[in-house]
Amino acid sequence: MKRILYLFYYLKNTDFKKLRKFNRFAAKETGKSSLQLHWDSLLSVFKYNTGLLDYYQFGFHKMGSEERRAWAGTGFMYEYQLKANPTEKRDLLENKIKFLQHFKRFNKRRFLTIEELTQNPDAFTWFINQASGKAVLKASKGQVGAEVEVIDTNKYTADALIKYMNARHYDLLEEYVVQHPALMQMSPSGLNTVRVFAELKGDEVVFLGARLRITINSAVDNMAAGNPAAPVDVETGRVIGPAVFSDITREDISLHPVSQTPIVGFVVPFWDEIRNMIIQATKDCGGNSSIGWDVAITESGPELIEGNHNWCKLLWQLPVKKGLKHLLTFETHE
């Protein structure tokens, strides 16, 4: 019964333009009919607890049943994350203002709420005087990179910025993070972050994986925005495979297409510091036990950007090209 409800949810929320695109590509790739693939994707909702797009993005159209069972799909992840991160505990991660206040020891960037800026407009002067010439506007409860905008500070007075933020429903002003020169060389168009997946098991923090998210002519590095991600070895911080896209029609890349910087073999700076920070943050996450942490790296060290209770199954599994469901310990319906 639950998976019937999930199917209705998928039918309501799926991007059908993307679904048709993937279906045509998979039909050409496998020689199967479009109808056959659609039917198989519907059956997979019930057999493997996956979404309609999962079927193509995981590559189920090329897999047998045993290999399919290894993948953590949309339904499975919803149930797992609900158990690992109870709804009543999630506000610490969902509210960016509370997050910055709680984890202030792990972030050095300055920030102001819309209320603080309204009460003290002169505080904007500090942001104007920063060498980057930029600042970041956010909606404190925005998700997956939505409701985030990078602005040029010299284009605004404090009063004009306040009006702009209110009109766009932004309630948080953050200092722009200037990334490490090695990442800037790879892609200066946006902030390239590392997503580190961690699960708290008793008193032990277990690393479920790490991925380097790479911008391509984009201010944000999300896969959902069309950017690729590459697998990172959790012990060494070295990128151990090409960057992949969630769009199955695009090929993996080993070089950044703009800068031509090698992706495979790239070593994330300050990796030991990142690991230590993630261990401490995961142990102090207000009752949430499985978090996808976003980390920026500056010239002086790592900066904790945010934590995600509903972290992405695609970003976790696609770069390593295999299902990782066996790594998750909280019980779910199979």
MOPE-V746961 format. One record per residue. N is the residue number from 1. RES is the residue in one small letter. D_FIRST is the distance of its C-alpha to the first C-alpha in Angstrom with 1 decimal. Layout:
n=N res=RES d_first=D_FIRST
n=N res=RES d_first=D_FIRST
This chain:
n=1 res=m d_first=0.0
n=2 res=k d_first=3.8
n=3 res=r d_first=5.5
n=4 res=i d_first=5.2
n=5 res=l d_first=6.6
n=6 res=y d_first=8.8
n=7 res=l d_first=10.0
n=8 res=f d_first=11.1
n=9 res=y d_first=12.8
n=10 res=y d_first=14.5
n=11 res=l d_first=15.7
n=12 res=k d_first=17.1
n=13 res=n d_first=18.8
n=14 res=t d_first=19.9
n=15 res=d d_first=23.6
n=16 res=f d_first=23.9
n=17 res=k d_first=27.6
n=18 res=k d_first=27.0
n=19 res=l d_first=24.2
n=20 res=r d_first=26.8
n=21 res=k d_first=29.5
n=22 res=f d_first=27.6
n=23 res=n d_first=26.6
n=24 res=r d_first=30.2
n=25 res=f d_first=31.5
n=26 res=a d_first=29.2
n=27 res=a d_first=30.1
n=28 res=k d_first=33.8
n=29 res=e d_first=33.4
n=30 res=t d_first=31.7
n=31 res=g d_first=33.0
n=32 res=k d_first=29.6
n=33 res=s d_first=28.8
n=34 res=s d_first=26.9
n=35 res=l d_first=24.5
n=36 res=q d_first=24.0
n=37 res=l d_first=23.2
n=38 res=h d_first=20.7
n=39 res=w d_first=18.8
n=40 res=d d_first=18.9
n=41 res=s d_first=17.7
n=42 res=l d_first=14.6
n=43 res=l d_first=14.0
n=44 res=s d_first=14.7
n=45 res=v d_first=11.8
n=46 res=f d_first=9.7
n=47 res=k d_first=12.7
n=48 res=y d_first=14.3
n=49 res=n d_first=12.1
n=50 res=t d_first=14.7
n=51 res=g d_first=15.4
n=52 res=l d_first=17.3
n=53 res=l d_first=20.6
n=54 res=d d_first=20.1
n=55 res=y d_first=20.3
n=56 res=y d_first=23.9
n=57 res=q d_first=25.0
n=58 res=f d_first=24.2
n=59 res=g d_first=25.9
n=60 res=f d_first=23.2
n=61 res=h d_first=25.1
n=62 res=k d_first=27.9
n=63 res=m d_first=26.0
n=64 res=g d_first=25.0
n=65 res=s d_first=21.9
n=66 res=e d_first=23.6
n=67 res=e d_first=24.7
n=68 res=r d_first=21.4
n=69 res=r d_first=19.8
n=70 res=a d_first=22.5
n=71 res=w d_first=21.3
n=72 res=a d_first=19.5
n=73 res=g d_first=17.3
n=74 res=t d_first=16.1
n=75 res=g d_first=12.7
n=76 res=f d_first=14.6
n=77 res=m d_first=17.4
n=78 res=y d_first=15.6
n=79 res=e d_first=14.4
n=80 res=y d_first=17.9
n=81 res=q d_first=19.9
n=82 res=l d_first=18.2
n=83 res=k d_first=19.4
n=84 res=a d_first=22.7
n=85 res=n d_first=23.6
n=86 res=p d_first=22.4
n=87 res=t d_first=22.2
n=88 res=e d_first=25.3
n=89 res=k d_first=27.3
n=90 res=r d_first=26.8
n=91 res=d d_first=29.5
n=92 res=l d_first=32.2
n=93 res=l d_first=30.7
n=94 res=e d_first=29.5
n=95 res=n d_first=32.9
n=96 res=k d_first=35.6
n=97 res=i d_first=38.4
n=98 res=k d_first=37.2
n=99 res=f d_first=36.6
n=100 res=l d_first=40.1
n=101 res=q d_first=41.6
n=102 res=h d_first=39.8
n=103 res=f d_first=40.5
n=104 res=k d_first=43.9
n=105 res=r d_first=45.5
n=106 res=f d_first=43.6
n=107 res=n d_first=44.4
n=108 res=k d_first=47.9
n=109 res=r d_first=47.3
n=110 res=r d_first=48.4
n=111 res=f d_first=46.1
n=112 res=l d_first=46.4
n=113 res=t d_first=44.0
n=114 res=i d_first=44.8
n=115 res=e d_first=46.1
n=116 res=e d_first=48.5
n=117 res=l d_first=49.7
n=118 res=t d_first=50.3
n=119 res=q d_first=52.3
n=120 res=n d_first=54.2
n=121 res=p d_first=54.5
n=122 res=d d_first=57.2
n=123 res=a d_first=54.7
n=124 res=f d_first=53.7
n=125 res=t d_first=57.1
n=126 res=w d_first=56.0
n=127 res=f d_first=53.2
n=128 res=i d_first=55.8
n=129 res=n d_first=58.1
n=130 res=q d_first=55.8
n=131 res=a d_first=56.9
n=132 res=s d_first=53.6
n=133 res=g d_first=54.1
n=134 res=k d_first=50.4
n=135 res=a d_first=47.8
n=136 res=v d_first=44.0
n=137 res=l d_first=42.2
n=138 res=k d_first=38.6
n=139 res=a d_first=36.1
n=140 res=s d_first=35.4
n=141 res=k d_first=31.6
n=142 res=g d_first=31.4
n=143 res=q d_first=28.9
n=144 res=v d_first=29.3
n=145 res=g d_first=33.0
n=146 res=a d_first=32.5
n=147 res=e d_first=35.1
n=148 res=v d_first=37.7
n=149 res=e d_first=41.2
n=150 res=v d_first=44.3
n=151 res=i d_first=47.5
n=152 res=d d_first=51.2
n=153 res=t d_first=52.7
n=154 res=n d_first=56.1
n=155 res=k d_first=54.6
n=156 res=y d_first=53.8
n=157 res=t d_first=55.6
n=158 res=a d_first=53.8
n=159 res=d d_first=53.7
n=160 res=a d_first=52.4
n=161 res=l d_first=49.7
n=162 res=i d_first=48.6
n=163 res=k d_first=48.3
n=164 res=y d_first=46.4
n=165 res=m d_first=43.9
n=166 res=n d_first=43.3
n=167 res=a d_first=42.9
n=168 res=r d_first=40.4
n=169 res=h d_first=38.6
n=170 res=y d_first=39.7
n=171 res=d d_first=40.4
n=172 res=l d_first=41.5
n=173 res=l d_first=44.5
n=174 res=e d_first=44.8
n=175 res=e d_first=47.6
n=176 res=y d_first=47.1
n=177 res=v d_first=46.7
n=178 res=v d_first=49.2
n=179 res=q d_first=47.8
n=180 res=h d_first=49.7
n=181 res=p d_first=52.3
n=182 res=a d_first=50.6
n=183 res=l d_first=47.3
n=184 res=m d_first=49.4
n=185 res=q d_first=51.2
n=186 res=m d_first=48.0
n=187 res=s d_first=46.5
n=188 res=p d_first=48.3
n=189 res=s d_first=46.1
n=190 res=g d_first=43.6
n=191 res=l d_first=42.7
n=192 res=n d_first=41.4
n=193 res=t d_first=39.3
n=194 res=v d_first=37.8
n=195 res=r d_first=34.2
n=196 res=v d_first=34.1
n=197 res=f d_first=30.8
n=198 res=a d_first=31.3
n=199 res=e d_first=29.4
n=200 res=l d_first=31.0
n=201 res=k d_first=30.8
n=202 res=g d_first=32.8
n=203 res=d d_first=36.1
n=204 res=e d_first=35.9
n=205 res=v d_first=34.8
n=206 res=v d_first=33.4
n=207 res=f d_first=33.7
n=208 res=l d_first=30.7
n=209 res=g d_first=32.7
n=210 res=a d_first=34.8
n=211 res=r d_first=35.1
n=212 res=l d_first=38.0
n=213 res=r d_first=36.9
n=214 res=i d_first=39.6
n=215 res=t d_first=40.6
n=216 res=i d_first=42.0
n=217 res=n d_first=43.9
n=218 res=s d_first=41.4
n=219 res=a d_first=41.7
n=220 res=v d_first=38.2
n=221 res=d d_first=36.9
n=222 res=n d_first=33.2
n=223 res=m d_first=31.6
n=224 res=a d_first=29.7
n=225 res=a d_first=33.2
n=226 res=g d_first=34.1
n=227 res=n d_first=35.8
n=228 res=p d_first=35.7
n=229 res=a d_first=35.3
n=230 res=a d_first=36.9
n=231 res=p d_first=36.3
n=232 res=v d_first=38.5
n=233 res=d d_first=39.6
n=234 res=v d_first=38.7
n=235 res=e d_first=42.0
n=236 res=t d_first=44.5
n=237 res=g d_first=43.0
n=238 res=r d_first=43.9
n=239 res=v d_first=41.9
n=240 res=i d_first=41.2
n=241 res=g d_first=39.7
n=242 res=p d_first=39.7
n=243 res=a d_first=37.8
n=244 res=v d_first=34.7
n=245 res=f d_first=33.0
n=246 res=s d_first=29.4
n=247 res=d d_first=30.6
n=248 res=i d_first=30.6
n=249 res=t d_first=33.6
n=250 res=r d_first=35.8
n=251 res=e d_first=37.8
n=252 res=d d_first=38.0
n=253 res=i d_first=41.2
n=254 res=s d_first=43.7
n=255 res=l d_first=46.1
n=256 res=h d_first=45.4
n=257 res=p d_first=46.1
n=258 res=v d_first=48.3
n=259 res=s d_first=50.2
n=260 res=q d_first=50.1
n=261 res=t d_first=49.6
n=262 res=p d_first=48.1
n=263 res=i d_first=44.5
n=264 res=v d_first=44.3
n=265 res=g d_first=46.6
n=266 res=f d_first=46.5
n=267 res=v d_first=46.7
n=268 res=v d_first=45.0
n=269 res=p d_first=47.8
n=270 res=f d_first=47.8
n=271 res=w d_first=45.0
n=272 res=d d_first=46.0
n=273 res=e d_first=46.1
n=274 res=i d_first=42.6
n=275 res=r d_first=41.2
n=276 res=n d_first=43.0
n=277 res=m d_first=41.8
n=278 res=i d_first=38.1
n=279 res=i d_first=38.5
n=280 res=q d_first=40.0
n=281 res=a d_first=37.6
n=282 res=t d_first=34.5
n=283 res=k d_first=36.0
n=284 res=d d_first=36.6
n=285 res=c d_first=33.3
n=286 res=g d_first=32.6
n=287 res=g d_first=29.7
n=288 res=n d_first=28.0
n=289 res=s d_first=27.8
n=290 res=s d_first=26.8
n=291 res=i d_first=28.7
n=292 res=g d_first=29.7
n=293 res=w d_first=33.4
n=294 res=d d_first=35.4
n=295 res=v d_first=39.1
n=296 res=a d_first=42.1
n=297 res=i d_first=45.3
n=298 res=t d_first=48.6
n=299 res=e d_first=52.1
n=300 res=s d_first=52.3
n=301 res=g d_first=48.9
n=302 res=p d_first=45.1
n=303 res=e d_first=43.6
n=304 res=l d_first=40.1
n=305 res=i d_first=38.5
n=306 res=e d_first=35.0
n=307 res=g d_first=32.1
n=308 res=n d_first=28.5
n=309 res=h d_first=25.5
n=310 res=n d_first=23.1
n=311 res=w d_first=25.3
n=312 res=c d_first=24.9
n=313 res=k d_first=23.3
n=314 res=l d_first=25.5
n=315 res=l d_first=28.7
n=316 res=w d_first=28.0
n=317 res=q d_first=27.3
n=318 res=l d_first=28.9
n=319 res=p d_first=32.5
n=320 res=v d_first=32.4
n=321 res=k d_first=30.7
n=322 res=k d_first=28.4
n=323 res=g d_first=25.0
n=324 res=l d_first=25.6
n=325 res=k d_first=22.3
n=326 res=h d_first=24.4
n=327 res=l d_first=26.4
n=328 res=l d_first=23.8
n=329 res=t d_first=23.9
n=330 res=f d_first=21.3
n=331 res=e d_first=18.5
n=332 res=t d_first=15.0
n=333 res=h d_first=11.8
n=334 res=e d_first=12.8
